[in-house]
C-alpha cells in the first residue's frame, strides 16, 4: 500500500454538540471507545473520531485531522525529518490500539501518521459510501515543495493536473492508482497551510440546509467539480472547517 489515509478525527471544545451537529448533517452514529474518545461510524463501521480539546490546548480552535497509515511510525518520523518535515509530537502508543505521531510538512501543514498495534483486520465501509471521507485536500504553502515531500514520503503518484489560472495548478494525487485527493497552493488569505477533508452526503443542497439550520456556515459553494460531483466548503458551529461532497446537487 502507498500509505493511504485511514482515519480522520475532530478535536473540539464541546463533544456532545459536535456529535449532534454532524449526526444531523452527515448522518453519523457514534460508539464510545474510551472516556475521552468517541468513534464516528457509518454503516456501524468506524471512519473517525471526536475528542475534547485537552486542557493544555484550551483556547485552540477546533480542527479536523487526518491519519496516514505507515508500517513503521518511528522510521517514518526519521524519514520526514530527512525530507524537511517536522515532528511535532514524537511517537507514542494508544495501548492495544495504535502507535502514532504528529508531523508537519515543509510548507506548514500538519497531519498524523499511525500504525495499528492489533493484527486483527478492521472492516471498512465501501469507498464512496455515505458518511465516509471522500477526498483529502492539501492547501500548501508551496505546491512543488509539498509534492516533493509527500511523493517521497508516502509514494503517492500524480493524477490529473488542472490549471486554475492565477491560483496555479490543482494537482490530484493517487494512492495505489486511485484518486485520493488533491493539492494546491493555499490562498493568500489563509493564515497557514492546512489539510481539508470532504465527507460524502446525498445531495449537496439538502446538506447545506441541514448544516446552516444547525448553526454552521457556508464558506464557499456549492459548485460542481470535474467528474460531475458537487462540493461545499463550510464551518461547523464551533469553528472547525469541513467540506461536503455529493454525487448530486
Helices and strands as residue ranges (DSSP letters): E 5-12, H 15-25, E 29-34, E 37-42, E 45-52, G 55-57, E 63-69, H 73-82, E 86-94, E 98-104, E 110-116, E 133-140, H 143-154, E 157-163, G 165-167, E 169-175, E 178-185, E 194-201, H 204-213, E 217-224, E 230-235, E 241-246
